């Protein structure tokens, strides 16, 4: 079986915070499944990750006698897969800038490359266009492209839509897993496919406009209005109005409120009537927090909503500015718009921040994870401890 290792540079990991704080880039969800799951399915192998040391125990890297290393930020395409499959042992595939896209290496060469980034001397240049994650906003901007690609790969023989629903558009662009529940709703596949996975639920009165994916155990609450391109990861729960939102999994927005052009990590919770702006009043381009530069950067984006890292939460009636970035395990409340960048382990409201106690943050995480029968184990504890220390410099009030 082909041994695939997804690798990334320190620069890309910093650039893709807050989501890369708590997982390798290859574990990001985009479209229907994760990047690792795509490569595993398309190339027919097993996948591990080369990542930062504090994530290595939770995501161990497996190096075998023969290995295929792939740059984790690059999305698969038919042309790219064909080029990768032509690589011989000791060869690398590089982009037009000479940066490695994929390498086929033996055990020793793989160890050297991952430790020192020493590329093989035999290089094949890839001339076709690469689709690649460059900033955290790409996780919603590229979701339309990836949803359509994944749907064609993953759709199977699902069950028919029941007569209590209304379908607008082609039936072959709708997949409903036999164990899913969909009743009393309107589904529109004219604008893109709709994928409803195992044990997912679309409760009565929902309106869905593709492309949309609901992964295993995901739920749309009654009366939800969902515009594409939207992904709900495993066991996510969403209500109200959402548009072009990528939810990695296990996160909740169970009540009314708007969320658009946004990304939520895992174990987030948005309180009732939380609203996040995704467009400035002057219709101008937005600035987004850049972790590498530790300042806001001008982007070409006109639409950008909330970028929220794992385990972060908002209270009821929270209001968030356009292009707000929230780190890992932050807790927001208050009647005013908070700052556009909220550091990890922040607790409070605009101008009134304190540090979210590490013990209390872990207790909250443990309770939330228990609700999904997932243990808060030693790997999770170590992750919280490491990130609490590594993000301290952002908490200026300490």
N, C-alpha and C positions, 0 to 999 in steps of 0.2 A: 504494500500500500504506500502511495506517495506521501512523504512527510513534508508538510507545508509549514513554514514559519513566517508569520507576518511581523515585519520589523518597521520601526519608525525612527526618525531623528528627534533629538531633544528639541530642536526648533519647532517641529510640527506638533510635538506633544504640548509645548507651552502655548503655541498658537491656538490649539483646540481646547484649551481650558474654558469653562470649568469641567467639561465632560471627561477629559482625559485625566483629571485628578484621580478618579476612582476606577478606571478601567483602561486597558490598552486600546488604541485606536481601532484595532481589528475587531474589538468587541462592541463597537458602536452599532446601533440599529439604524438602518436607512432603507427605505422601501418597506418590504415585508419582513425580511430576516436580517441578521447581523452580517457584517462584512465577512467575518470568518465563515459563517454558514454558507454564504454565497460561493466562496472559493472552494470550500469542501465539496459542495454539491457539483460545481462546474468542472472541477479537476479530478474529483474522485479520490480524495485522500483524507488524511487527518490533519488538523490544524492546531498549532500552538502559537504563543506570542513571545516575542522578544521585547521586553518592556523595562521600566524603571525598577530599581531593586526593591522598593517597598511594595510593589504589586506582584513581584515574581513568585511569592509563595502561593498566592491565590491564583495566579495565571502562570504556571511554570512553563518554561521553554523546553521542548523536547528535540534534541539534536540526535539524528541517527546517522547511519553510514552514508546514505545519500539523502540530500535535502533540497527543497525548492524554497528559496527565500523570496518573498514578495513585499514590496513597499505597501504598508497598510493603508495609506491614504488614497491609493489608486483604486478606482472602481472597475470591476471586470467588464469586458465587452468581447464580442466574438473575435474581432481582430486581435485584441491583446491576448486572449487565450490561445489562439492559433500561434502567435509569435512565441509565447512562453513554452508551449508544447514542443517547439522545434529546438529549444535550447539543449545543448549537449553538456555533459559533466565538465565543469570548469569554465563555463561560459556565463556571461551576464547580458541582460537586455537593458539598454540605457535609453534615456530620453534625449531630446535634441540638445539639452544642456550638459549631457554626459553623466547625469545622475542615475544611479541604479534603480531600475524598476523591478527586475527579477534576476535571481542568480541560482544556478544549479551547482551545488557544491557538496563535496564529501565532508565527513565529520570535522576534520581538522581545519579545512578551509572555511567552513561555516563558522566555527568558533572564532577564527581570526577575523573574519569579516564583521561579526556581531560585536567583537571587542574593539576593533580598530578601524572598521569601515574600509578595509583594503580590498578593492575590487579585483577580480581576475583580469589578466591582460587581454584575454579574448572577449571582445565585446561586439554585440550585435545592436545596431541602432534601430529604435522603434520610431517610425516616421508618422504614424497615424496620430490622430488627436487623442490625448488622454483626458479622461474625466476624473477629477481628483478633488478631495476635500482640502481646502486651503484655509478656511475660516469656519468658526462655529455656525455661522448663518448658512453655510452650505448644507447643513443637516436638514434644513427645511427647503432651501432653494433647489436642491437636487432631488428632493423626494418625489416629485412628479415623474422625472426621468426614471428613477430607480423602481418606483412602484409598477410602472408599465413593463419594465424588463422582468421584474420578479413575478408578476402575475402570469406571464406567458410560460415561465419556468415551473411555477408551483401549482397552477390550477389543475384540478383533477375532475373526477366525476363526482360532483357534489349533489346535494338534494335540490329539488325544485322549490322555488319560492311559493309559499302558501297563498291561498286565495284571499287572505285577509290583508295582503300587501298590494302595492301597485308598483310595477316596474316600468320605467320610462327608458327606452333604449334597448340595445341588443342583449339578448339573454346569454350569449356566449361570453359576455364581459362581466358576468356575475358568477362567483363561486361561493357556495354555502356548504360548509362542512356538515356531514350528517348529524353531528352532535350539537350544532349551533341552534340558537333560538332567534327567529326573526318573525315578528308578528305586527300587524297594524301599522306598517310604515311605508314610506315612499322612497324608492331607490332609483337613482338616475345614473345609467351607465353611458349616456350619450357623451359625457365629458371625460370618461375614463373608467377603467375597471373597478369593481368592488370585490374585495376578498374578505370573507368572513370565516375565520378559522375555528378549530375545535373548541367546543364549550363557550364560544363567544355568544353574547346576547345583544340583540337590538330590540330594546323594549318599545312598547306601543307609542305611536305618535312621532317617531323619529323621521327625519328627512336627511337623506344621504345623497351627495353629489360627487361622483368619483373624480379622480382615483382615490380610493380609500382602502385601508387594510385594518382589520381587527384581528389581532393575534389571539393565541389560546387564552381563553378565560376573560378576554376583554369585554367591557360592558358599555353600551351607550344608554344613558338614563332616559326616562320617558320624555318625549318632546325635544330631544336634542336636535340641533341643526348643525350639520357637518358638511363643510365644503372641502374639496380636495385642494392640494394633495395632502392627505392626512393619514398618519399611521398611529395606531394604538398598539403598543407592545403588550406582552403577556400581562393579564390581570389588571390592566389599566381601566379606570372608570372615568367617563367623561359625560358631562351634561352641559346645558346651555348652548352657546354658539361658539363653534370653533372652525377655523379656516387655515389650511396649510400648516398643520401642527404635527410635529414628530415627537411622540412620547415613547421613550425607551422601554418602559414597563413598570408595573406596580405603583404607578402614580395616580392621583385622584384629582379630578375637578368635578365633583358630583352634583354641582348646583348651577344656577343661572350665573351669567357673566360671560364676557367675550374674551377669547384668546385667539390670536391670529399671528401667522408667520413666526412661529415660536418653536422652541425645543425644551422639553422637560426630560431630565434624567430619570433615575429610578427613585422610588420612595418619596416623591414630592407630594404635597397636598395643598391645593388652593382652596381657601375658605369660601363660603357662600358669597356670591356676588363679587368675587374678585374680578377685576377688569384690567386688561393690559392693552395699552395703546400700541398700535402697529404703524401709525402714520402721523407725521407731524402736522400741526395746524397750517403751516405754510407750504406743505407738500414738498419740502426740501429733502435733500439727501441726509441720511442719519449718520451720527458718530456712534461707534461701538467700542467698548473697552477692549484694549489690546494688552494681554497679559505680558507679552514680550517687552513692550515699550513702557508698560505700567502707566498708560495714559489712554485717553480716547483717541481713536483714529477715524478720519473721514472715510466713508465707504461709498460705493456706487449705489447703495440700497436706498430705495424710497420706502419700502415696507420692511419693517423688522420689529418684532414684538419682544417677548420674554425669552431669555436664555438662562435657564435655571439648572444648577447642578444638583446632584443626588442629595436626598434627605432634607431639602429645603422646603419651607412652608410659608403660607400667608394666612393671616386672620380674615375673618369675614369683612366684607366691604373694603377690601384692600384695593388701592389704585396704583398702577405701575406705569411709569413713563415709557414712551417709545424707546425701543432698543435697550431695555434694562438687562443687565447681567447680574445674576445672583450666584454666589459661589456655593460651596459644599456645606450642608447642614447649617443654613441660616434660617432665622425665624423673624418674619416681618409682621408688624401690626401698626395701627394708627390711622388717623383720618386724612393725613396729607400724603401727597406723592413723595415717596422716599427718593434718595439719590439714585442715579442711574447705574451706579456700580455698588453692589452690596458685597462686602468680603465674606469669606467663609467663616462660620461660627459667629456671625453677627446676630444680635438679639435686640429688637427694639423698633424704633421709627425714626423719621427724619430728624437729625440733630440730637437724637437721644439714644445712642447706641451703647451697648455693653457687650461683653463677651459671653457667648452661650457656653456655659460650663460644660467641659468635656464629659463629665459623668452624666449630667442631665441629657446631653445630646445623645449619648449612647443608650441611655434608658429609653428615650423616646423611640430611637431606631429599633431597639429590641422589641418594644411593644408593637410597633407597626408591622415589623416583619413576622412576628408571631401570628398576626391576623391572617397571614398568607401561608402559615405553617412552614416558614423558612427560618432556620436558626440563626441567631446572632452569635456567630462562632468566633474563634480566636483570630481568624483572618480578618473578620469585620472589625473586631476590637483594635487590631494592629493598624488597620487602615485609618480609623478615626484618630488614633493616637499620632500617627505619622502626619496626617493632614492638619491636625490641630497645631502641631509644631511648625510644619512647613509653610503655613499660611499666616503665621503670627504677624509678620511684618506689615500686612495690610490692615491690621486692626490698630489704627493710629491712636485710639482712645485708651489703649492699655498703658 
